């Protein structure tokens, strides 16, 4: 009987060592998320739930997120085994980032150009706010409101347009680039455009070309 009991104990230990420690998988995912959020402003707290099912022992782990996923808020982080037996598990996680974000001080009309007097900072969990929430208020100075904004409204990039780089009717510097050449000329912008927008320009010869607006009333045309 003693021998049988000893054999059972050895069998149980061997079976246990064939399974990966859930706490190790949890810690591996947490370390990955700490790296992903290292550059974020504010205080970061990370909670990852361990796997529910037992998984085979693994000697090489790799944590990941699917392309385009957010690294904050309620998210899912994947942990996969690379050796000896491949498997993948997805763990639910909560990443809270308590930091500043920009809100309006007072109601703003559509097309209003933002100044420092229009913006103040508020602190909260950035993970519970839209992904394009503005955290750098100074970077938005000179931007235009797409539509009217209420007082205290969180500022999002989708609500704002960059300052006009090219204005309709004004003389525009054209930079024409092609294989082996780059030529500068002048023309007249046919519409307003922010930095990065496409805009049409009428050249001195009367030809209409389309290019990308850059700061300083400049349009770059690529052939």
C-alpha positions in Angstrom: 0.0 0.0 0.0 2.8 2.4 0.8 4.4 1.7 -2.5 1.1 2.3 -4.3 0.6 5.6 -2.5 4.2 6.7 -3.4 3.6 5.9 -7.0 0.4 7.9 -7.0 2.2 10.9 -5.5 5.0 10.7 -8.1 2.3 10.5 -10.9 0.5 13.5 -9.5 3.8 15.6 -9.3 4.7 14.6 -12.9 1.3 15.6 -14.1 1.5 18.9 -12.3 4.9 19.7 -13.9 3.4 19.1 -17.3 1.1 22.1 -16.8 2.2 25.7 -17.0 1.8 27.9 -13.9 -1.2 30.2 -14.6 0.5 32.9 -12.5 3.5 32.8 -14.8 1.3 33.4 -17.8 -0.4 36.3 -16.0 2.9 37.9 -15.1 4.2 37.5 -18.6 1.2 39.3 -20.0 1.5 42.1 -17.4 5.2 42.7 -18.3 4.2 43.0 -21.9 1.5 45.6 -21.2 3.9 47.5 -19.0 6.3 47.8 -21.9 3.4 48.8 -24.2 2.3 51.6 -21.9 5.7 52.8 -20.8 5.5 56.1 -22.7 2.0 57.1 -21.7 1.4 60.2 -19.5 -0.1 59.6 -16.0 -0.3 56.7 -13.6 -0.7 53.3 -15.1 -2.3 50.3 -13.3 -2.5 46.9 -15.0 -4.7 43.9 -14.1 -4.6 40.7 -16.1 -6.8 37.7 -15.3 -5.1 34.3 -15.3 -6.2 31.6 -17.7 -9.2 29.4 -16.7 -8.0 26.2 -18.2 -4.7 24.4 -17.5 -2.2 24.6 -20.3 0.8 22.5 -21.2 4.2 23.5 -19.9 6.1 25.9 -22.1 9.7 26.9 -22.3 9.3 29.9 -24.7 6.4 32.4 -24.2 5.5 35.4 -26.4 2.8 37.9 -25.5 1.1 40.0 -28.2 -1.9 42.1 -29.2 -3.7 42.0 -32.5 -2.8 44.7 -34.9 -4.7 48.0 -34.3 -5.7 47.1 -30.7 -5.6 49.7 -27.9 -3.2 49.2 -25.1 -5.5 50.8 -22.5 -9.0 50.2 -21.2 -10.7 46.8 -21.3 -8.5 44.8 -23.6 -7.4 41.3 -24.5 -3.7 40.2 -24.5 -2.6 37.0 -26.2 0.1 34.7 -24.8 1.4 32.0 -27.1 3.8 29.1 -26.5 6.6 28.8 -29.1 8.1 25.5 -27.7 7.9 22.6 -27.2 4.2 22.4 -28.1 2.6 25.5 -29.7 -0.6 26.9 -28.1 -2.2 30.3 -27.7 -4.4 31.7 -24.9 -6.2 35.1 -24.7 -6.4 36.8 -21.3 -8.8 39.6 -20.4 -7.1 42.7 -19.0 -7.9 46.1 -17.6 -5.3 48.9 -18.1 -6.1 52.2 -16.3 -4.2 55.3 -17.1 -5.0 58.2 -14.9 -3.7 61.3 -16.7 -4.6 64.7 -18.1 -6.8 65.3 -21.1 -8.0 68.5 -22.8 -11.6 69.9 -22.4 -13.1 73.2 -23.6 -13.4 76.1 -21.1 -16.6 77.5 -22.7 -18.9 76.8 -25.6 -17.1 77.2 -29.0 -18.7 77.8 -32.4 -17.9 75.8 -35.5 -14.7 76.9 -37.3 -13.4 78.6 -34.1 -9.6 78.7 -34.0 -8.4 77.3 -30.6 -6.3 79.5 -28.3 -4.9 78.8 -24.8 -7.9 80.6 -23.3 -10.3 78.0 -24.8 -8.6 74.8 -23.3 -8.1 73.5 -19.9 -6.9 70.1 -18.6 -8.9 67.6 -16.6 -7.7 64.3 -15.1 -9.3 61.0 -15.6 -9.0 57.4 -16.8 -7.8 57.8 -20.4 -8.8 54.2 -21.1 -12.4 55.0 -20.6 -12.2 57.9 -23.2 -12.1 57.7 -27.0 -8.8 56.6 -28.5 -8.2 60.0 -30.1 -8.6 62.1 -27.0 -6.3 65.1 -26.9 -3.7 64.9 -24.1 -1.3 67.6 -25.3 -3.4 70.8 -25.3 -0.5 73.0 -26.6 -0.3 70.9 -29.8 -3.9 71.8 -30.7 -3.4 75.6 -30.5 -4.4 77.1 -33.9 -6.5 74.1 -34.8 -10.2 74.8 -35.9 -13.3 73.2 -34.4 -15.1 71.1 -37.0 -18.5 71.8 -35.4 -19.8 73.6 -32.3 -18.5 72.4 -28.9 -20.2 72.6 -25.5 -18.4 73.8 -22.4 -16.4 71.0 -20.8 -16.4 68.8 -23.9 -13.4 66.5 -24.1 -11.4 67.4 -27.2 -10.8 64.7 -29.7 -8.7 64.8 -32.9 -11.7 64.0 -35.0 -13.3 67.2 -33.8 -10.4 69.4 -34.9 -8.8 70.4 -38.2 -5.2 71.6 -38.5 -4.5 75.3 -39.3 -4.9 76.3 -42.9 -1.6 75.8 -44.7 -2.9 77.0 -48.1 -5.6 79.7 -48.6 -7.8 80.0 -51.6 -6.9 82.7 -54.1 -3.5 83.3 -52.7 -0.2 82.8 -54.5 1.1 79.3 -53.8 4.6 77.9 -54.1 4.5 74.7 -56.2 7.2 72.0 -55.7 7.0 69.6 -58.6 8.8 66.3 -58.0 9.3 63.4 -60.4 11.9 60.8 -61.3 15.2 62.6 -61.4 13.9 66.2 -61.1 12.5 68.7 -58.7 11.2 72.1 -60.0 9.7 75.0 -58.1 7.1 77.3 -59.6 4.1 79.5 -58.5 0.3 79.1 -58.9 -3.0 80.1 -57.4 -4.7 77.8 -54.8 -8.3 77.0 -55.9 -9.4 76.1 -52.3 -8.4 76.3 -48.7 -6.5 73.3 -47.4 -4.9 72.2 -44.1 -1.5 70.5 -43.8 -1.7 67.1 -45.5 -4.9 67.8 -47.5 -5.0 67.5 -51.2 -5.7 70.8 -53.0 -5.8 71.9 -56.7 -3.6 74.7 -57.9 -3.8 76.7 -61.1 -0.4 77.3 -62.6 0.8 80.4 -64.5 0.2 78.7 -67.8 -3.4 77.9 -66.8 -2.9 74.2 -66.1 -4.6 72.8 -63.0 -2.5 70.4 -60.9 -3.3 68.6 -57.6 -0.9 68.2 -54.7 -0.5 68.0 -51.0 -0.6 71.1 -48.9 2.3 72.0 -46.6 2.9 74.9 -44.2 3.8 78.2 -45.7 1.4 78.3 -48.6 3.3 75.4 -50.3 1.9 72.5 -52.4 4.0 69.5 -53.3 3.0 67.7 -56.6 4.4 64.3 -57.4 4.5 62.9 -60.9 
